């Protein structure tokens, strides 16, 4: 049985990087690999001779002397290293492209979430392969039928200015002025949720997981994320919405705009510049609501084609096959 080492930072909180690594490990085991989890400081990494390695480079850049020494050692050991990038840290790799070209020689490649990142790395002469995210926990929902429209904005992210919560709140107020039954349900934590008095009529539910999160998704609505967060790439929260047939209205930052789907007949949502006037956001939400059944069906189709666990498994399997060749 082939042994694969998954190496990365594993802090106690639930983070996007940890969720991605967890699903990667589950998928590798399903594909018949023996998976060994290691931290980047683990001295047992010296034993990795001609091994397949997935090195997480999401939360922190790789640039510490220890990391460089590991990479040089793995190069000498003939290891195939997949550098798994979850966010904007790819800029650090492009900045030092000469080092990676020198180190690579076929042994190193970057696994990234968006075409933008892969294109930027490849323009610097660094090999990059796309691998979409997928659901990290729980079972895949049974979304056989389209959802009915509900006047509900759904927020499932950090409650911060960077993520665009004040914009979402302004959109909610304008929608509610037209139809009093609009509501904004917020599932997440952050500085702004600690000051809930500033946002009357918003339903703050705090951080949720598992059955509670699924119940929130089952209630339907329109997912909203006017993010201007510079590290935004492919939010797991949008993938969760798509899996449940919930369309989204979000900013164009990072890889979000591609998450509408390229091969589907209809997009799974609407993307707008985060700095656009609030009225434009309101108009987008109203458009999605007016055509909700079609958007909901598109959301499920985009999930099935691009972000389902089956699609993810196929992508990982293809990568591992290339490693073996």
Secondary structure, DSSP 4 states (H G I P E B T S, - for coil): --EEEEE----SS--HHHHHHHHHHHHHHHTT-EEEEE-TT-GGGGG--S-EEEEE-SSS-S-SHHHHHHHHHHHHTT-EEEEE--STTHHHHHHTHHHHHHHHTTSEEEEES-HHHHHHHHHTT--EEE------SSPPP---SPPPP-SEEEE-S--STTTTHHHHHHHHHHHHHH-TT-EEEE---SGGGGGGGGSTT-EE--S--HHHHHHHHHT--EEEE----TT-SS-HHHHHHHHTT--EEEE-STTGGGGG-SSSSS-SEEEE-TTS-HHHHHHHHHHHHHTHHHHHHHHHHHIIIIISHHHHHHHHHHHHHHHH-
